[in-house]
Amino acid sequence: MDFKMDWITLSSKFIWGGVAALGFAALFNVPRRTLLTIFLLGGIVVFTKFLLLGLGFSIVMACLCGAALIGFLSIPFAHFVHTPPLIIYIPGIIPMIPGILAYRMMLGLIKLAGDTKAPDYNQVLAETVNNGIKVLFILVSISVGVIVPMLIMRKESVKNIKIIKKKS
Amino acid sequence: MDESITTLKSDTISRCGTILLRVATLLMSTGANTGRIRTTVNRIAGAFEYQADMHISQRVITLTLFDDQDNAVFSSLKKTPPHIVNFSIISGISRMSWRVIEENWSPDEIETELNRLSALPHYPRLAILTFVGFAGAGFCRLADGSIIDMLFVFLASFSGLFIRQEAVKANFNPYLCVYFASSVAALVAGLAVKTGLGDAGNHAFVTSVLFLIPGVPLINSISDIVDGNIQNGITRGVNGLIFSFSIALGVLTATLIYGF
């Protein structure tokens, strides 16, 4: 694996991940009080993804773990800023969407529509299928990841989830 | 029963039903998932001691209210307004639904609050454009782009979103708006590759259109399917897919123009 564990790179990823999440927050017109939370969530998710990739996880697993972490974190954060968790986790996980893989898949598809006798046709076919399947699995894993906590807690609203159990 | 009391009661019921329909259509058009719409409407209906049953789809919502004797007392359907993601409204309606229960709100108070929420200002246009420009630069950095690449992506996202907003104002088809935006963004970012200023990996070109990703339909699609609202999930998924396709088509246009 060519990726090195480097804390400076990881923290710069944290900041730019947060900035990317903030862009979508502005686009979706989130309430102003949630902006800082969204920055943090966007940073955390990108940080986690690259950390796990550095530890040798596959890209799909890294995205699933990052998204699940965001799903869990969004519950206390949602309590804190008084908003449904959906509003903070959707802009938060968008930096994980696999744009480059999707682009490579599309380029591959265009090549596949061309000459079948080209010398690298089989290699392009393999790479395109590989990239496409990765894109599909990453998209499914990030959307499933963020709703994992809601599936586990089995509550209709996070307002009913007590973070600290009250002694009665 | 006295006739005037009956009329008064049916007035409140239809008023309550109309407001619930307005809540449901507002939530649908601003990007809430189906489970949330159902929960919120049931919560508010419960505060007035009705039971609400709904058929929820993308374009129209049907609602029937039942009273405590299980008689259907109100039934109607309403078209949803054009879909524009606005999380301030979802957050506001969610907070409101709890206050309706806790503070015993009347239908009038709910309507005033809905009017207030719909009139809430968006972020200033320049601020949105700048934020999205920086988000594009962030995507570029995450993909290991250089500083010059990031600058090009900033300009590309900024101008792409500007074109999209103008196209939406001019009432173009939503998919066409995304196509225009993605071709403009890819054309601007393609300059980095064409002039040789960017690095070899085409990072600017690839990340310039990422601000158009239909994140809300794609994520809501999966959460609806997992929740059992499979029809809505498929509708949203197909919608997201066509948006992605429009983005790809825009990039393809720029590729053909530059001849990469």
Interface residues (C-beta under 8 A of the other chain):
Chain A: S12 K13 W16 G17 G18 V19 A20 A21 L22 G23 F24 A25 A26 L27 F28 N29 V30 P31 T34 V46 H82 T83 P84 L86 I87 I90 P91 I93 I94 P95 I97 G99 I100 A102 Y103 M106 I110 L139 V140 I142 S143 V144 V146 I147 L151 E156 S157 K159
Chain B: G31 A32 N33 G35 R36 T39 V85 N86 F87 S88 I90 S91 G92 S94 R95 W98 H122 Y123 A127 I128 F131 V132 G133 F134 A135 G136 A137 G138 F139 R141 L142 A143 S157 L161 V206 T207 V209 L210 F211 I213 G215 V216 L218 I219 S221 I222 S223 V226 S244 A248 V251 L252
